[in-house]
């Protein structure tokens, strides 16, 4: 080993570091000279001669907050550069390592780490109120078991105006069930008044959608959930509104002068009109979602000011916000959101929708500063989701181990252990469908809607699901269950992944597995903030430890066709089978195992 940033001998602090804290770098090797080269993002490299020790070189430094890149120059035309395995190798080309340095006052609320998130698409979870006053432009399904409308109408439009009637009282009613999954946070897709069933086309931020209930129902949910030790996280959609809204008001359904109705509207400057009134900026070209001018101070104050949207709902008792398409929000706006959230409740969590490595993301030509201390606490962990699926389907460990090591190296420890580890969301296909082995290339939504996992494929699909969820629940971060995944819901892309929860028709084998994993997380403190140590990874086999002062856990996954023997000293208890093994264990093909010291 020449250099390994995940070993404290080589880098005295693992992961991101606090500003002005001393950090020491060491490289091993019989070199004549070694120079440490580091630059702050946007600046030039600075060089520091490393001190020669017995068999290594060493340098120490302190840094201000920001994103840094570094490598080691051997002064002979060769460099110690970053490899795909995230360790140092001697090369003739420079490939930087990364170091995130965060603000000295940056704190991430600790209550989420070690917990479990449950994501609910509110219209599809549980309907408590049987009678609904449905506006004429919305359609209420008569049968809870019907499929959502997924085809365009005669005009070629997908209206998303069909509803099943799930409501806030329904979620409150099912808190016993949600708690049985070990959940300590419920993340709700948008609940504000809107035209569509997904409600990402906000109509009125200051009112709960009437089909979901009232603000009083929201307060009741918050209070009852608190009794179960569960916090509520809302979806903040601040990049765009709906055209059918108090602010744009295309259909004149609101008692306001909307931006589309007059240039004299107080909301006119919230939007970006190219040619009033029909040509305006909209999200990804979707005309029903006009984008907001996030530099407009009136809008910023409306969202982040005193008695604004953030302030109002956080003071009601909401414990966090998930920020939709946060990479489309200017950094100053995100900073203002953070100030508003933390002013109302310093322990509220802020989770961003980011699909890439959030520590170094460039969006619209600008480097983002999500984890340098003044923006986010966590993000949806799409890189890990993709890596887990790649491993489970192919057996190739490369992407998964690379992603794990990269996140440990790039993120602050408090962020790492609060990452929202997803396998499905409202934006992606259900994980069981993804893992069923069905080739969906070229299939349209009609064909996809007819795909149901056949009994002869279900056994393999469930095994793959168990592997994926074992990783999701035991790697660094917080597992997030998309409602219904825990009972085997299927469905490819939206809205087929947004079907109603199948009450009374649950897959109990899958449900019991999720409950087993939740009890495992609650039982063993290593899953809260414990270290990750890789033991072995290759050819469909992944073995790793999670360790803290109180517990050590060994996770073994073998999805290959080979058998592996390993030996150890003493007795280990395997938690899935509850069997005790002495000195050796055979990891058979297509086997998962969890060990603790007996």
Order of alpha helices (4+ residues) and beta strands (2+ residues): beta-beta-beta-beta-beta-beta-beta-beta-beta-beta-beta-beta-beta-beta-alpha-alpha-beta-beta-beta-alpha-beta-beta-beta-alpha-alpha-beta-alpha-beta-beta-beta-beta-alpha-alpha-alpha-beta-alpha-alpha-alpha-beta-alpha-alpha-beta-beta-beta-beta-beta-beta
